[in-house]
Amino acid sequence: MRDIFSFARKTGLGATLGAAFGLLALGQAAEAANPLELNFWLSGPKYDGRLKSCEAALGSVTSQFQEKESTYWNSALTITAYGRIHEVAYRPWQSDNIPRRYCSGDVMLSDGKAHTVHYSIIEDGGFAGYDQGVEWCVTGLDRNWAYNPSCAGAKP
């Protein structure tokens, strides 16, 4: 540690850094935005709460499940059938949050086993905030533990 301070004294590094910090301290103070800057193209989110029905998102769940299984888990599993699809919650939190519709149901997979699926439809949740997005979890097949335990993170 002593070598660093002696090096700084010999080379004048300390004086240079001191002068630089001194100039920064004398700089102009930050100011608040003027009215034009404050309201220029900053309208904020306007959530309408118009979300697809639970059944309308099943195609997205099916295709995303097949893509995830084949790409990441080298599995040929696909969803072959749905049953008992129902809404669990709609906007379960205060109204200023992003609108979501939570749904659950049963799925039959190509291996002949039945599982439960939990998914949510999210307003402006698609790619780059465009269109509605769908997040889902098939109980027993959450291999990367994104919604563990037992897909509890995919429920409201």
Disulfide bonds with the S-S distance in Angstrom:
Cys54-Cys103 1.99
Cys137-Cys151 1.95
